[in-house]
C-alpha cells in the first residue's frame, strides 16, 4: 500500500458540498481508502484571475493502485461530478482533483507528473498537506513546511 495525497479544488456551485462528495466518491474507488481529509480553505485563483475564489483542501489515501490508476480514479470522480475541460486553462471548474504526492514515487511521463510539477510553488496546495502531515517531504524539493515558509517569506 502506498500513501498518496490528492489536492481538492472547486470554484463553481456549492464548493464545500462538491469537495465533500469528491472525497466520498474517491473513498468508494476500488483500491483506494481515504485516511484523512484537511480542512477546506478559500483561496484566490492562480493563473486565470477573472473567476470566483476557490475552496481548496487535500486528502490522504492509502492505495494499492499504481500512479496512473490513481489518476484514472481521480478523473472518473471529476467526470461524475460534472467536470468539463472547456474554457481557459486554470479557468473556473466544478471540481479539480490532482495527484500531488505518492510516497517517494517520482513519475515524469506524458499525462502524469508526480510530485505535481507546481506543488512546491502553490501555498493553496501546501497548506492542507502540512495540516495532514507536518513532516511530509516533496521529493526533489524538501519538506512541505520549509517550502511553505519560503513562499510566505517572498510574498
C-alpha positions, 0 to 999 in steps of 0.5 A, spaced: 500 500 500 502 506 498 500 513 501 498 518 496 495 525 497 490 528 492 489 536 492 481 538 492 479 544 488 472 547 486 470 554 484 463 553 481 456 551 485 456 549 492 464 548 493 464 545 500 458 540 498 462 538 491 469 537 495 465 533 500 462 528 495 469 528 491 472 525 497 466 520 498 466 518 491 474 517 491 473 513 498 468 508 494 474 507 488 476 500 488 483 500 491 483 506 494 481 508 502 481 515 504 485 516 511 484 523 512 481 529 509 484 537 511 480 542 512 477 546 506 480 553 505 478 559 500 483 561 496 484 566 490 485 563 483 492 562 480 493 563 473 486 565 470 484 571 475 477 573 472 473 567 476 470 566 483 475 564 489 476 557 490 475 552 496 481 548 496 483 542 501 487 535 500 486 528 502 490 522 504 489 515 501 492 509 502 492 505 495 494 499 492 493 502 485 499 504 481 500 512 479 496 512 473 490 508 476 490 513 481 489 518 476 484 514 472 480 514 479 481 521 480 478 523 473 472 518 473 470 522 480 471 529 476 467 526 470 461 524 475 461 530 478 460 534 472 467 536 470 468 539 463 475 541 460 472 547 456 474 554 457 481 557 459 486 553 462 486 554 470 479 557 468 473 556 473 471 548 474 466 544 478 471 540 481 479 539 480 482 533 483 490 532 482 495 527 484 500 531 488 504 526 492 505 518 492 510 516 497 517 517 494 514 515 487 517 520 482 513 519 475 515 524 469 511 521 463 506 524 458 499 525 462 502 524 469 507 528 473 508 526 480 510 530 485 505 535 481 510 539 477 507 546 481 506 543 488 512 546 491 510 553 488 502 553 490 501 555 498 493 553 496 496 546 495 501 546 501 497 548 506 492 542 507 498 537 506 502 540 512 495 540 516 495 532 514 502 531 515 507 536 518 513 532 516 511 530 509 517 531 504 516 533 496 521 529 493 526 533 489 524 539 493 524 538 501 519 538 506 512 541 505 513 546 511 520 549 509 517 550 502 511 553 505 515 558 509 519 560 503 513 562 499 510 566 505 517 569 506 517 572 498 510 574 498 
